[in-house]
Amino acid sequence: GSSSSSSVFTTNNSDFLSMNVAACSRGPVNGVTFDPFNQRRLITFGDDGIVKVWDIRRLKEPTIALSTNDRHLLSVAWCPTRSGVVATTSRDYPGVKVWDLKAIESNAASSSSSSS
């Protein structure tokens, strides 16, 4: 099959990144946003309802794939004052959902270590 890629211009260091769009979302990719606390981290989100956190040094797979249980994500924003906190909005949910990625990473790490 053919693979399509998308280029992302990073204003922090004036570099271009190339990402496989198919890895970002199972449907249309609705947006990409960089972490204000970590210039190596970004989020992609789309109509599949999954927020994916990426380390730009390793774009093969996301560091976190957060299922929001919503479809048609409209926006995702990093909190400007708290590292690792993001908010999502969607067509399916009338409000804003707030996610603590540090807690999600911590729970995933403890789950994988307890299942070993």
C-alpha positions in Angstrom: 0.0 0.0 0.0 1.0 3.6 -0.3 1.9 5.6 2.7 1.3 9.3 2.9 3.3 11.6 5.1 2.7 15.1 6.4 5.4 17.7 7.2 5.2 19.7 10.4 7.2 22.9 10.6 8.6 23.5 14.1 9.2 27.1 14.9 11.4 26.3 17.9 14.3 25.2 15.8 13.2 25.9 12.2 13.2 22.2 11.3 10.7 20.1 9.4 9.4 16.8 10.7 7.9 14.2 8.5 5.2 11.9 10.0 3.2 9.0 8.6 -0.4 10.4 8.6 -1.8 6.9 8.9 -0.1 6.5 12.3 -1.6 9.7 13.6 -5.3 8.7 13.3 -7.5 6.1 11.8 -9.5 8.9 10.2 -8.8 12.5 9.3 -6.1 14.2 11.4 -7.7 17.3 12.8 -4.7 18.9 14.4 -1.2 18.9 15.7 0.0 20.9 18.7 3.4 21.2 20.4 3.9 21.0 24.2 4.8 24.4 25.6 7.0 22.8 28.2 8.8 20.3 26.0 9.7 21.2 22.4 10.3 17.5 21.6 6.7 16.5 22.3 3.6 17.0 20.3 0.0 15.8 20.1 -2.0 14.6 17.1 -5.7 14.1 17.2 -8.5 13.2 14.8 -11.9 11.8 14.2 -11.0 8.4 15.7 -11.1 10.0 19.2 -7.6 9.0 20.1 -5.1 11.7 21.3 -1.6 10.5 20.5 1.5 12.0 22.2 4.7 11.8 20.2 8.4 12.3 21.0 9.8 13.9 17.8 13.0 12.0 18.2 11.1 8.7 17.8 8.1 9.1 15.5 7.6 5.4 14.8 4.9 5.1 17.5 3.3 7.4 20.0 4.5 7.5 23.6 0.8 7.7 24.7 -2.4 6.8 22.9 -5.2 8.2 24.9 -8.7 7.0 24.0 -11.1 9.9 24.8 -14.3 7.7 24.2 -15.4 10.6 21.9 -15.4 10.7 18.1 -14.7 13.8 16.0 -12.2 15.6 18.3 -12.4 19.3 17.5 -9.5 20.6 19.5 -6.8 19.6 21.9 -4.8 22.2 23.9 -1.9 21.9 26.3 -2.3 23.7 29.6 -0.1 26.8 29.5 0.7 26.7 33.2 0.8 22.9 34.1 3.1 20.5 32.4 1.5 17.4 31.0 -2.1 18.6 31.2 -4.3 18.7 28.1 -7.9 19.6 27.3 -10.1 18.1 24.6 -13.3 19.1 22.9 -15.4 17.1 20.6 -18.7 17.1 18.7 -19.9 14.2 21.0 -19.4 15.8 24.4 -20.8 19.3 25.2 -18.0 20.3 27.6 -14.2 20.2 27.9 -12.4 17.2 29.2 -9.1 17.7 31.0 -6.4 14.9 31.1 -3.3 14.6 33.2 -0.8 12.8 31.0 1.6 12.3 33.9 -1.0 10.3 35.8 -1.8 8.3 32.7 1.9 7.5 32.1 2.3 6.6 35.7 -0.7 4.3 35.7 0.5 2.6 32.4 3.9 2.1 33.9 2.6 0.5 37.1 0.2 -1.7 35.1 2.9 -3.0 32.9 5.3 -3.7 35.8 2.6 -5.5 37.8 1.7 -7.7 34.9 5.3 -8.8 34.4 
